[in-house]
Amino acid sequence: MSPAPPRVAEAPPAEGAMPGGTPVWVGVPTGEVFVPGQVVTEEPLVVRVGQDQVVGPKQVRRAVTHGMGAQDACALTQLNDACLLKNLEQRFCDPECPGGMYTWVGPVLAAVNPYEALPIYGADTIAAFRRAKTATQSAPHPFAVAAQAHRQLLRSGRKQGILISGESGAGKTETAKHVMKYLAADSEAGVEKKLLGVNPILEGFGNAKTLRNDNSSRFGKLLRLHFQQKSLTGASVETYLLARSRVTQVPAQERNYHAFYALCNGLSKEDPLTEQLWVHPAENFRYLVPPEEPDGQLYMEDSTFLQSIRDALSSLGVTPEQEQEIFRAVMAVLWLGNVEFEETGQGCALVESSRGALERAASLLGVAADEGVEAAEVLLALLTEVKVLDRTRRLSKAKAEAQRDAVARAVYVTLFDGIVTLINDKLGSAAVSSDSDIGVLDIFGFENMPTNSFEQLCINYANEKLHQFFLQQVIVQEQAEYRHEGIAFREVTPQDNSAVIDLLAAEAGVFDLLNSITGDSMRLAQLDGQSRQNNDHFSTKVHELGGKTAGLISLPRSHNRRPCRKEQVFCVAHTAESVVYTADGFVEKNKDDDATVAEVLLRSSHPLLRRDPASGGNRGRTSRCIAGKFQRQGGALM
């Protein structure tokens, strides 16, 4: 795990005793989180803040009188949330402290995102951390975490893990790059170049500009680095829960995945792929136009990003032909999104002005033609028709659009998974022993958005599991080591979040309920061709479940300035904070695929999309649910 800096042998004074004259931090609802004050009287508690006296303030913390700006927050004579925040702030704002965005908190490295590139990650810095014999000799820095993990691997012969977590925009992706850079610096010939090439590819296809972050990872990843003796010899990548809904529905003031814009806006007109793949500027594609255009600068110019992706693919040994197949699938998704339908007297029909989009989508997907039926017509039938027993029925316009979007999402997710498989093949992961690994887990942080949906529930469940793991691995084990070494300390009882984990993931919990409703929805849709909307039913059932869980599920009075109903929203009391979830879309987003999606992939000749007929469409209902798959991945990860 992360390195442990020097421990402090003295126990801090009790928080409760605060006689008159004691310096304190006082929590305020607006502005700064805590402001300085001084206790006037203890009984009743009166605190002077500036020129005012506050009677019975709700949040009062004993302040530290000296030693603020400590490299290790555990060296402070008083450690509470206010002192920790102020210590982080002082280090971050100190111009004489170039690495001040980093602070040790016991065995944990806390980082404050500076939102700028700093010259503290070069070869000289790597060499300096390599010379340190123990973590206690190291300044707080991601290189120190990586160095300690490597030392522990060599000393113990046991696998090591580095967990990088934090809310959106905290800098997880960049921190993971720094860790990888340090560990890859001493590697076999060619391995470093390949490994560092993984980042631009995964960022291109799995990151997007959001309201909080210009380069937000919309998936989680575990990078396993394989060592023999001191040298890095290979690696493998596992990914978790790519946000598939973004492919077809971009939130206001955000962007779709970087790769779409990089290809559409970054490919030169002279490049042969422009004509071969029908590449047009991004504003020509429905999936790339959000309800409101994003503000602010881009993470990287589209042409620069495209070149970084192509360079990274080349460094991994991906051939030009394989690169073209990747971009071909990207354009297939975009042209599919431009296929439009209109209502007729009997279901829907293709809008003729979008026939070109249909033909291009069919060609790029490699949909096989039937005898006497062109590929475009085959694809159109898959999107607009459903078989009920021995009859064929045309779908309505809304249901055909839903089918189209489901296919587009499935194609992109299948492409992403194919790219990860290709990366692992090029890294040689299958041929490398995994007995000596360092795992770097870059996982999405807790999310509470203006509108929270299925993806946020999965992400927040993952954070509950990681929180539980962290408490056991860091706090409980650290206190056991303190006892063993006879170090005086004040006992901390970790918060138990098992109740909320069980609410979400135990048998008959929220995910089990969602999977059951989703499975029934897919089965019924295949029988009668109807797209059953079960979100209201799901939310109502969640509230019934909440009646047995001691306040973990509730119904807020209003959300986003609208009154709430049990059929529409539910609130979960997470460990970090309560989150209101909007039920609309939960069932649809939980579907892994359906009969139409399976049929399109079965008919595709695209090498990264082609599905084995033996795997097509016959899986059990629960196994075809995203939540079930995510739970299984999470269990294996833990």
PyMOL commands that set and color helices and strands:
alter all, ss='L'
color gray80, all
select helices_A, chain A and resi 73-75+81-93+123-131+135-137+142-156+172-184+191-206+244-247+258-266+272-276+282-284+286-288+302-316+320-337+352-365+375-384+397-427+429-431+454-485+498-505+510-528+535-546+586-589+595-603+613-615+622-624+626-637
alter helices_A, ss='H'
color red, helices_A
select strands_A, chain A and resi 23-27+34-41+46-49+52-55+60-62+102-105+108-111+160-164+207-208+216-217+220-228+231-240+341-343+348-350+385-388+391-394+437-442+553-554+558-559+562-563+569-573+578-582
alter strands_A, ss='S'
color yellow, strands_A
deselect
rebuild
show_as cartoon
